[in-house]
Amino acid sequence: MKSLRTISVILPAICLMILNGCVPDAPFKFEGSTVPQQMDDGWQVASPEDVNINPSDLDEVYQNFLSEVRYLNSKSLLVVKDNKLVFEAYCRSDDDRARIGHVMSVTKSVTSLTFGIVKSDGFIDSLGQRIYDIMPEKFPSDAEKRSITLEQLLTMSSGLAFDNDVFSMEIIRSFI
């Protein structure tokens, strides 16, 4: 009976100690500079006011970016307007500026956004439209490739056979 009572006291204490190890001791993200540095990387730098952006709007976006709850996996935040870098922030390490990361999903999102804008502006009729109909000069004579629609490209479901394992290993090797 005494050992059962001892276990009922010790077991919760051990669980609390283990769970305490899961709680971060310090903030995961840090606050740093948001003023872009002029570098020899092709970007022109400007202040938010130079391109008619309200700095307090950027401050609000920055505070959301620094949140320990939202955007936890984010490492950087850059704002570009009129081909000028007006805001640049890194929340984990200043070294993140030079770190190369996977942007495949981001690229898909930006591409989808762009297609939405192009469609709403009337430059394309529908996502069911064949790419070949838009730019026939860019396509080979392969009939299978000529049948690919915009929607199939955006959903990555063109129907063409492709061994993604080989491609994935090439990407992994390039980062090692």
C-alpha positions in Angstrom: 0.0 0.0 0.0 2.9 2.3 0.9 4.6 1.7 -2.5 1.4 2.5 -4.4 1.1 5.8 -2.5 4.7 6.6 -3.3 4.2 5.9 -7.0 1.1 8.1 -7.1 3.2 11.0 -5.7 6.4 10.4 -7.7 4.9 9.6 -11.1 3.1 13.0 -11.4 6.2 14.8 -10.2 8.3 13.0 -12.9 5.7 13.9 -15.6 5.8 17.6 -14.5 9.6 17.6 -14.7 9.6 16.1 -18.2 6.9 18.5 -19.4 8.7 21.4 -18.0 11.6 20.6 -20.4 9.2 21.2 -23.3 8.5 24.8 -22.3 11.0 27.2 -23.9 13.3 29.1 -21.5 13.7 32.1 -23.7 11.9 33.6 -26.7 12.4 31.7 -29.9 12.5 34.8 -32.0 14.4 38.0 -31.4 13.7 41.6 -32.4 16.3 43.2 -34.7 16.8 45.8 -37.3 14.2 46.3 -40.0 16.2 48.8 -42.1 17.6 47.1 -45.2 21.3 47.4 -45.7 22.5 48.6 -49.1 24.4 45.6 -50.5 25.8 44.7 -53.9 23.0 42.3 -54.5 21.0 44.2 -57.2 18.3 45.6 -54.8 17.8 49.3 -54.5 17.0 50.3 -50.9 14.4 52.9 -50.0 12.6 54.0 -46.9 8.9 53.1 -46.5 8.0 56.8 -46.9 9.9 57.0 -50.2 7.4 54.5 -51.7 4.3 55.7 -49.9 4.1 52.9 -47.3 3.0 53.9 -43.8 5.7 52.8 -41.4 3.2 52.0 -38.6 1.6 49.5 -41.0 4.9 47.8 -41.3 5.4 47.9 -37.5 2.1 46.0 -37.1 3.2 43.4 -39.7 6.5 43.1 -37.9 4.9 42.4 -34.5 2.8 39.6 -36.1 6.0 38.2 -37.7 7.7 38.2 -34.2 4.8 36.4 -32.6 5.8 33.2 -30.8 2.5 31.7 -31.7 1.9 32.8 -35.3 4.4 32.2 -38.1 6.6 30.2 -35.9 8.6 28.7 -38.8 9.2 32.1 -40.4 12.8 33.3 -40.5 12.7 36.4 -42.6 10.3 39.2 -43.7 11.1 41.4 -46.7 8.9 44.0 -48.2 9.5 45.3 -51.7 7.6 48.0 -53.5 8.4 49.7 -56.8 11.4 47.4 -57.1 12.9 48.8 -53.9 13.6 46.9 -50.7 12.0 48.9 -48.0 11.8 46.5 -45.0 14.0 43.6 -44.1 13.9 41.6 -40.9 15.3 38.3 -39.5 13.9 36.9 -36.3 16.1 34.0 -35.5 19.7 34.8 -36.6 21.3 37.5 -38.6 22.9 34.7 -40.5 19.5 33.9 -42.0 20.2 36.6 -44.7 22.7 34.3 -46.3 20.9 31.0 -45.6 19.4 29.2 -48.6 16.0 27.7 -48.0 13.4 25.7 -49.9 10.9 28.0 -51.4 9.0 25.6 -53.5 5.7 26.0 -51.7 6.1 29.7 -51.5 6.7 29.8 -55.2 3.5 27.8 -55.8 1.5 30.3 -53.7 2.9 33.3 -55.5 2.3 31.7 -58.9 -1.3 31.0 -57.9 -1.8 34.5 -56.7 -0.4 35.8 -59.9 -2.7 33.6 -62.0 -5.6 34.9 -60.0 -4.7 38.5 -60.8 -4.1 37.8 -64.4 -7.4 36.0 -64.7 -9.3 38.8 -63.0 -7.7 41.3 -65.3 -8.9 39.3 -68.3 -5.6 38.1 -69.7 -6.7 34.5 -69.6 -10.1 33.1 -70.1 -10.1 30.2 -67.6 -7.8 27.9 -65.8 -9.0 25.2 -68.1 -7.2 26.9 -70.9 -4.3 25.0 -72.4 -0.9 26.5 -72.0 -0.2 25.7 -75.7 -3.1 28.0 -76.7 -1.4 30.9 -74.8 2.2 30.4 -76.0 2.4 27.8 -78.8 5.9 28.9 -79.8 7.3 27.7 -76.5 6.0 24.1 -76.8 7.5 21.1 -78.4 5.6 18.9 -80.8 4.7 16.5 -78.0 0.9 16.2 -78.1 0.7 15.1 -74.5 2.5 18.3 -73.3 0.3 20.5 -75.5 -2.8 19.3 -73.7 -1.6 20.6 -70.2 -4.0 23.2 -68.8 -3.2 26.1 -66.5 -5.1 24.4 -63.7 -3.1 21.2 -64.0 0.1 23.2 -63.7 -1.2 25.1 -60.7 -2.3 21.9 -58.9 0.9 20.0 -60.1 -1.2 17.4 -61.7 -0.2 17.6 -65.4 -0.5 13.8 -65.8 3.0 13.5 -67.2 5.1 10.7 -65.8 7.9 12.1 -63.6 10.1 10.4 -61.0 10.1 12.9 -58.1 12.5 10.7 -56.1 15.4 11.5 -58.4 14.6 15.2 -58.3 14.2 15.2 -54.5 17.6 13.6 -54.1 19.2 16.2 -56.3 17.8 19.0 -54.2 19.0 17.3 -50.9 22.5 16.8 -52.3 22.7 20.4 -53.3 22.2 21.5 -49.7 24.6 19.0 -48.1 
